Amino acid sequence: MAVRIEDPARYRWLVAALFADVSPLRHSRDFRRLWAGQTISAMGSQLTLVALAYQTFHLTHSTFMVGLLGFVGLVPLLAGSLWGGTLADAWDRRRVLTLTQFAMAIAVGGLAVNAALDHPRCGCCSCARRPAPGSRAWTGRPAGPPCPCWCPPTT
């Protein structure tokens, strides 16, 4: 026996409280592109972190080296957070996004080349780890969209 809801408007507050508002994704093509790009970039960054830790452990069999790899990533994260935000505000946001994503792509490309070698080097893992947190600190700005023209103001 199916349960019938007599007044669906009565439960709209519950739906609004439990689920995210996806109307900007439906109404703005540019926002959909921005959201999809940021989602893909974030997933790629997280996959890279896991792959780096796995490859470092596979090469060295040392949990200390995996921890050291995380510590190596702390320095550019702090530097990018302290100075990167100021520079990102002073420069064109679209250009900053393009350059930082390009730097991360080159770092991941270096990791792929290193992994394809007959004898991969652990030092390459730490060198390729450095650009990712710094560029993420530059672009992970809660202040607003990367380019004001991508997300029109809501009234």
C-alpha positions as CSV (number, residue, x, y, z in Angstrom):
1,M,0.0,0.0,0.0
2,A,1.5,3.4,-1.1
3,V,1.6,6.2,1.4
4,R,0.0,9.3,0.1
5,I,1.1,12.8,1.2
6,E,-1.9,15.0,1.5
7,D,-0.2,18.4,1.5
8,P,3.3,18.4,-0.1
9,A,3.7,22.1,0.6
10,R,3.7,21.2,4.3
11,Y,7.0,19.4,4.0
12,R,8.9,21.9,1.9
13,W,10.7,23.3,4.9
14,L,11.9,19.8,5.7
15,V,13.2,19.2,2.2
16,A,14.8,22.7,2.2
17,A,16.5,21.9,5.5
18,L,17.8,18.5,4.5
19,F,18.9,19.1,0.9
20,A,21.1,21.7,-0.8
21,D,19.5,24.3,-3.0
22,V,20.5,23.3,-6.5
23,S,18.6,26.0,-8.3
24,P,21.9,27.9,-9.3
25,L,23.1,24.8,-11.0
26,R,19.8,24.6,-13.0
27,H,19.7,28.3,-13.9
28,S,23.3,29.3,-14.6
29,R,25.4,27.5,-17.3
30,D,28.5,29.3,-16.2
31,F,28.0,28.3,-12.5
32,R,27.5,24.7,-13.6
33,R,30.8,24.8,-15.5
34,L,32.6,26.4,-12.5
35,W,31.1,23.9,-10.1
36,A,32.0,20.9,-12.3
37,G,35.5,22.2,-12.9
38,Q,36.1,22.8,-9.2
39,T,34.7,19.3,-8.3
40,I,36.9,17.6,-10.9
41,S,39.9,19.6,-9.7
42,A,39.2,18.7,-6.0
43,M,38.8,15.1,-6.8
44,G,42.0,15.0,-8.8
45,S,43.9,16.8,-5.9
46,Q,42.7,14.2,-3.4
47,L,43.5,11.3,-5.7
48,T,47.0,12.7,-6.1
49,L,47.5,12.9,-2.4
50,V,46.5,9.3,-1.9
51,A,48.6,8.2,-4.9
52,L,51.6,10.1,-3.5
53,A,51.3,8.5,-0.1
54,Y,50.9,5.1,-1.7
55,Q,53.8,5.4,-4.0
56,T,56.1,6.8,-1.3
57,F,55.2,3.9,1.0
58,H,55.6,1.4,-1.9
59,L,59.1,2.8,-2.7
60,T,60.4,3.2,0.9
61,H,58.3,0.9,3.1
62,S,58.5,3.6,5.7
63,T,55.6,5.3,7.3
64,F,58.0,8.1,8.5
65,M,58.6,9.0,4.8
66,V,54.8,9.2,4.2
67,G,54.5,11.5,7.2
68,L,57.5,13.5,6.0
69,L,55.7,13.9,2.6
70,G,52.8,15.4,4.4
71,F,55.1,17.8,6.3
72,V,56.8,18.8,3.0
73,G,53.3,19.8,1.8
74,L,52.7,22.0,4.8
75,V,55.4,24.6,3.9
76,P,53.8,25.7,0.5
77,L,50.3,25.5,2.1
78,L,51.3,28.1,4.8
79,A,53.2,30.2,2.3
80,G,50.4,30.1,-0.2
81,S,47.9,31.0,2.5
82,L,49.9,33.9,3.9
83,W,51.0,35.5,0.7
84,G,49.0,33.8,-2.0
85,G,45.7,35.3,-1.0
86,T,47.1,38.8,-1.2
87,L,48.6,38.3,-4.6
88,A,45.5,36.6,-5.8
89,D,43.5,39.6,-4.9
90,A,45.9,41.9,-6.7
91,W,46.0,39.9,-9.9
92,D,43.3,38.9,-12.3
93,R,41.4,35.9,-10.8
94,R,40.9,34.1,-14.0
95,R,44.7,34.2,-14.7
96,V,45.5,33.1,-11.2
97,L,43.2,30.1,-11.5
98,T,44.6,29.2,-14.9
99,L,48.2,29.4,-13.7
100,T,47.7,27.5,-10.5
101,Q,45.7,24.7,-12.3
102,F,48.5,24.6,-14.9
103,A,51.1,24.2,-12.2
104,M,49.2,21.4,-10.6
105,A,48.8,19.7,-14.0
106,I,52.5,19.9,-14.6
107,A,53.2,18.4,-11.1
108,V,50.8,15.5,-11.8
109,G,52.4,15.0,-15.2
110,G,55.8,14.8,-13.5
111,L,54.4,12.2,-11.1
112,A,53.1,10.1,-14.1
113,V,56.5,10.3,-15.7
114,N,58.1,9.3,-12.5
115,A,55.7,6.4,-12.0
116,A,56.4,5.1,-15.5
117,L,60.1,4.9,-14.9
118,D,61.7,1.5,-14.3
119,H,63.1,2.8,-11.0
120,P,60.9,5.7,-9.7
121,R,62.5,8.1,-7.3
122,C,61.0,9.1,-4.0
123,G,62.4,12.6,-4.3
124,C,60.2,13.3,-7.3
125,C,57.2,12.6,-5.1
126,S,58.1,15.3,-2.6
127,C,59.0,17.7,-5.4
128,A,55.7,17.2,-7.1
129,R,53.9,17.4,-3.8
130,R,55.0,21.0,-3.3
131,P,52.9,23.0,-5.9
132,A,49.5,21.3,-5.0
133,P,48.9,22.8,-1.5
134,G,50.3,26.2,-2.4
135,S,48.1,26.5,-5.5
136,R,45.1,25.2,-3.6
137,A,45.7,27.9,-1.0
138,W,45.8,30.5,-3.7
139,T,42.6,29.4,-5.3
140,G,40.5,28.2,-2.4
141,R,39.2,31.7,-1.6
142,P,35.9,31.9,0.3
143,A,35.6,35.6,-0.5
144,G,33.8,35.1,-3.8
145,P,33.8,33.5,-7.2
146,P,37.0,33.4,-9.2
147,C,35.6,35.8,-11.8
148,P,32.6,38.0,-11.0
149,C,31.2,37.6,-14.5
150,W,30.8,33.8,-14.0
151,C,28.2,34.1,-11.2
152,P,25.7,36.9,-11.7
153,P,24.6,38.7,-8.5
154,T,21.3,37.4,-7.1
155,T,18.6,39.9,-6.2
